[in-house]
Amino acid sequence: MAGGLRGHFSVHLTRSREELREDVTRNQPQAVVLNLEHWRLTDVESLHQDFPHLPIVCTHRVPDEDMWMAALAAGASDVCPTNDVGNVLTSVLRSTARSAVA
């Protein structure tokens, strides 16, 4: 996923919640992409509470409607299949455009 997005965005990989928060605070990204196989919905919720205008696009190998609804309720702007870089890219662009208008 990171390799597919690097041609369009500056990509930073993090390995912990603390590192993610530090990177978001320091780099002020236009969006965050989180893989739900490695991050919990409580992480999405907490990140959204602390950075309410930051679009959070989640990915999962096999997302389903229940996961999508739960992620949206937690503050994500979308959930996309992990292997669909084009869909993730479209979602990030759509989310950042909405964020810019708000």
N, C-alpha and C positions, 0 to 999 in steps of 0.2 A: 504494500500500500504506500509506504513512504516513498519508495522509488518512483512510483507512478505519479505522485503528487509533486515531487521535487522539480519537475520541469515547469510547474505553474506557481509554486509557492516556496517560501523558505520553510523547511521542515526541521523541527526539533523533536527528538525522541526522548521520552522520559521513562523512568523505571519505578517511580514512587509518587505517592500523592504529594509529598513535600516538594519533591523536585518539580512536579507539574505546576504547583502553585507558585513556586519561585520563578519558573520560566514564564508563566502567564503574567505575573507582576512585572518582571524585568523586561520581557520582549513585547508585551501588549499585542498579541497576535490578533489577526482578523477573525480567526476561527480556531477551534480545537476539534480534532478527530480522535475519538476514543474507541478502542476495540472492546466490546462488552464481554469478550472471553477473558480479558485481562483486567478489566476495571468493573467495579460494581455500580449498580444504579444509584447507590448512596453517594458514590463519588461524583456522578453526574449531577445529582441534586445539590450537593454541597458546593460544587464548582459554579453551578448556576446561581445559587444564593449569593455567593461572594462576587460573582462577575455576571450580573443579570443581562447585560447587553452583549455578552460574548456568545456567538453561535457555537453550539456543541453538536457535531454530527457524530453519531455512533455507528459502529460497524459490528457485524457478527457474521460468522461463517454461514449460519442458516437462520436469518431473522424471521420471526413470525409476527402475526398481528398482535398477539398479547405482549410480546417483547417491545414492539413498536409503540403500543399504547402506554406501556409502563415507562419507557424511555422518554416519551413526550411529556408524560405527567411529571417526570423527574426534572424536566427542563431542557431536554435535548430538542434540537430543531428537526432532526430526522434520524432514521436508522436505515442503513444500506448494507447490502451484502459485502463482505470483506473483499471478495475477488472482483468487484465491479468498480474499478477506479473511475470510470466515466460517470457513473451514478453518484459516487462520492464527490467528485469534482463539481458536478452540476449542483448537488445539494449545498456544498460549501459556497459556491458562487451565489446561489439563490439566497442563502441565509445571510451572507455578508451584504448583499444588496438590500435586503429587508432591514438589516441592522443599521445600514447607512441612512435609510429613509426615516427610521424611527427617531 
